Amino acid sequence: MGVTRNRRGDIIGGPGSELTEVQNAFLERIKNEGIEKGSKIAKDMGYTNYYRDRRTEGTAFYREIMKFVESEAKSIEAAKGTNLTKLITIRDTALVNGDVKMAMEAIKIINDMQGYKAPTRVQQTKIDVKATIDLTSKEEDEDMDYLDVDYTDGD
């Protein structure tokens, strides 16, 4: 039996167009236990085709697992935004209360989260190069013949 795909490449007919019972059970478990435990869950369930199925683009399982991964990524980004807002509040409160040490710690974490991390160590490297060029020696290739090539139009 062949596979039917739509214009986006999704399998809409044949093997892979629907989730199996094992795939449904697997998806439920990763929703509860986390995608990072996918390999362990597959092994516990005896889901031997997990690695193949998660890489086969267009299957129902691939689409479902990608939806889950995308929703996890969005929730992580939302958590980062919430954490950043809380850190700004901590910084501002610390400054108002005169707690410079706490404010500096909050500023450091905020900068780290935004990628403004200063280098922790700077190392300067100096290389001295000394060379001697003998300009009195005779050039070895003086009587070498050279062939000049001109461009000519073939017309």
C-alpha positions as CSV (number, residue, x, y, z in Angstrom):
1,M,0.0,0.0,0.0
2,G,1.4,3.4,-1.0
3,V,1.6,6.7,0.8
4,T,-0.4,9.7,-0.3
5,R,1.1,13.2,0.5
6,N,-0.5,16.6,0.3
7,R,1.3,19.7,-1.1
8,R,3.1,20.4,2.2
9,G,4.6,16.9,2.2
10,D,2.3,15.6,5.0
11,I,1.2,12.0,4.7
12,I,-2.6,12.0,4.4
13,G,-3.1,8.4,3.3
14,G,-1.4,5.1,3.9
15,P,1.2,4.1,6.5
16,G,2.1,7.0,8.8
17,S,-1.1,9.0,8.2
18,E,-2.6,8.1,11.6
19,L,-1.1,7.6,15.0
20,T,-0.8,4.1,16.3
21,E,-1.8,3.1,19.9
22,V,1.9,3.0,20.9
23,Q,2.5,6.4,19.4
24,N,-0.5,7.9,21.3
25,A,0.7,6.3,24.6
26,F,4.2,7.6,24.0
27,L,2.9,11.2,23.3
28,E,0.9,11.1,26.5
29,R,3.9,10.1,28.5
30,I,6.2,12.8,27.1
31,K,3.5,15.4,27.9
32,N,3.6,14.2,31.5
33,E,7.3,13.4,31.9
34,G,9.0,15.7,29.4
35,I,10.5,15.4,25.9
36,E,14.0,15.0,27.3
37,K,13.0,11.6,28.6
38,G,11.8,10.4,25.2
39,S,14.5,7.8,24.7
40,K,13.9,6.3,28.1
41,I,10.1,6.3,27.7
42,A,10.5,4.6,24.2
43,K,12.7,1.9,25.8
44,D,10.4,1.3,28.7
45,M,7.4,1.0,26.3
46,G,9.3,-1.3,23.8
47,Y,8.7,1.4,21.1
48,T,11.5,0.1,18.9
49,N,10.6,2.4,15.9
50,Y,10.8,5.6,17.9
51,Y,14.0,6.9,16.4
52,R,12.8,6.2,12.8
53,D,9.3,7.6,13.5
54,R,10.5,10.9,15.0
55,R,12.7,11.6,11.9
56,T,10.2,10.6,9.2
57,E,8.9,14.0,8.1
58,G,5.2,14.3,7.2
59,T,3.9,11.4,9.4
60,A,1.2,12.0,11.9
61,F,3.7,11.2,14.7
62,Y,6.3,13.6,13.4
63,R,3.7,16.4,13.2
64,E,2.4,15.7,16.7
65,I,5.9,15.6,18.2
66,M,6.9,18.8,16.5
67,K,3.8,20.5,17.8
68,F,4.8,19.4,21.3
69,V,8.4,20.6,20.8
70,E,7.2,24.0,19.5
71,S,4.8,24.5,22.5
72,E,7.6,23.6,24.9
73,A,9.9,26.2,23.2
74,K,7.2,28.9,23.5
75,S,6.7,28.1,27.2
76,I,10.5,28.3,27.8
77,E,10.5,31.7,26.1
78,A,7.6,32.9,28.2
79,A,9.3,31.7,31.3
80,K,12.4,33.7,30.3
81,G,10.3,36.8,29.9
82,T,8.7,36.3,33.3
83,N,12.0,35.7,34.9
84,L,13.5,38.8,33.3
85,T,10.5,40.9,34.5
86,K,11.0,39.6,38.1
87,L,14.8,40.3,38.0
88,I,14.1,43.9,36.9
89,T,11.7,44.2,39.8
90,I,14.3,42.8,42.2
91,R,16.9,45.2,40.8
92,D,14.7,48.2,41.2
93,T,13.5,47.3,44.7
94,A,17.1,46.7,45.8
95,L,18.2,50.1,44.4
96,V,15.3,51.8,46.2
97,N,16.3,50.1,49.5
98,G,19.9,50.9,49.0
99,D,21.0,47.2,48.7
100,V,23.6,47.8,46.0
101,K,25.0,44.2,46.3
102,M,21.6,42.7,45.5
103,A,21.0,45.2,42.7
104,M,24.4,44.3,41.2
105,E,23.7,40.6,41.3
106,A,20.3,41.1,39.6
107,I,22.0,43.3,36.9
108,K,24.6,40.6,36.4
109,I,22.0,37.9,35.8
110,I,19.9,40.2,33.5
111,N,23.0,40.9,31.4
112,D,23.8,37.2,31.3
113,M,20.3,36.4,30.1
114,Q,20.5,39.0,27.4
115,G,23.9,37.8,26.1
116,Y,25.8,40.8,27.4
117,K,28.3,38.7,29.3
118,A,31.7,40.4,29.6
119,P,34.8,38.2,29.1
120,T,36.1,36.8,32.4
121,R,39.7,36.8,31.2
122,V,41.6,38.8,28.7
123,Q,45.0,37.5,27.6
124,Q,47.3,39.7,25.5
125,T,49.6,37.9,23.1
126,K,52.7,39.4,21.6
127,I,54.8,37.8,18.9
128,D,58.2,39.2,17.8
129,V,59.4,38.2,14.4
130,K,62.9,38.9,13.2
131,A,64.0,38.2,9.7
132,T,67.0,39.0,7.5
133,I,66.7,39.5,3.8
134,D,69.9,39.4,1.7
135,L,69.5,42.0,-1.0
136,T,73.0,41.5,-2.3
137,S,72.5,37.9,-3.6
138,K,71.9,37.4,-7.4
139,E,68.5,36.3,-8.4
140,E,68.6,32.7,-9.6
141,D,65.9,32.9,-12.3
142,E,67.3,35.9,-14.3
143,D,67.8,34.1,-17.6
144,M,64.6,32.2,-17.4
145,D,62.5,32.7,-20.5
146,Y,58.9,33.7,-20.1
147,L,56.1,33.1,-22.6
148,D,53.7,36.1,-23.1
149,V,50.2,35.2,-24.0
150,D,47.8,37.7,-25.6
151,Y,44.1,37.6,-25.9
152,T,43.0,37.3,-29.5
153,D,39.5,37.4,-30.7
154,G,38.6,34.2,-32.5
155,D,36.4,36.0,-35.1
